[in-house]
């Protein structure tokens, strides 16, 4: 982006140079999810089994360059002609995620159903000893309208099903490197100040879900009714927490209050 002096207010042009901003952004990612599915029937029992894995990786890089001191507007944008070149941002991030999962299902005589799932997930967004976690779920269902005490010729209740399930899932939907100490450069040369403390307990957010439901169909399923009860609970939530200023780990986000003079002095 080109920013010549004449694009600014005439009152401030005397203290401003011709300048340009150059932003370079690169992102690469891939995901692979191979799976194997197997079905088998023994008498009234029907089994289905699935096993799979997930591999995911993404890399991103951001570089921001600013050129100032161009001799003329015609040279703006050519960094070779800039008197000064600074790089206010040069970032590279990498994210890796992998998982292995399986599911076993049983269908007995099209009346009783049972599903068992399990998985093990790993994420690079957590520190050593916290990157791997196990999750699973159990579900069962009963189609009681197929039982002998419900006449097949019934024109009133034609379908009835009870089901229940309980399971846990994990979440790593946060920024990268949140478990590490991080630092930012000072306004002066050669200095750093901390803005984030390391957290060795940074780990997966766990969501626990419990559900029970009934489904009914009447008059050849012309009228259908469904009712469910569920409870979702989360633990170890991944949320931001502001540290007190006395720790020395803070950032100035707004130039207001007691920091007004500071921001004006350094042009923030």
CORRAKA-V686465 format. One record per run of one state. SS is the DSSP state (H for helix, E for strand, L for the rest). FROM is the first residue (numbers start at 0). LEN is the number of residues. If there is no record, write none. Layout:
ss:SS from:FROM len:LEN
ss:SS from:FROM len:LEN
This chain:
ss:L from:0 len:1
ss:E from:1 len:2
ss:L from:3 len:1
ss:H from:4 len:3
ss:L from:7 len:2
ss:H from:9 len:6
ss:L from:15 len:3
ss:E from:18 len:14
ss:L from:32 len:2
ss:E from:34 len:8
ss:L from:42 len:2
ss:E from:44 len:24
ss:L from:68 len:4
ss:H from:72 len:3
ss:L from:75 len:3
ss:H from:78 len:3
ss:L from:81 len:2
ss:E from:83 len:25
ss:L from:108 len:3
ss:E from:111 len:12
ss:L from:123 len:8
ss:E from:131 len:11
ss:L from:142 len:1
ss:H from:143 len:3
ss:L from:146 len:10
ss:E from:156 len:15
ss:L from:171 len:10
ss:E from:181 len:4
ss:L from:185 len:6
ss:E from:191 len:5
ss:L from:196 len:8
ss:E from:204 len:14
ss:L from:218 len:4
ss:E from:222 len:13
ss:L from:235 len:9
ss:H from:244 len:3
ss:L from:247 len:9
ss:H from:256 len:10
ss:L from:266 len:2
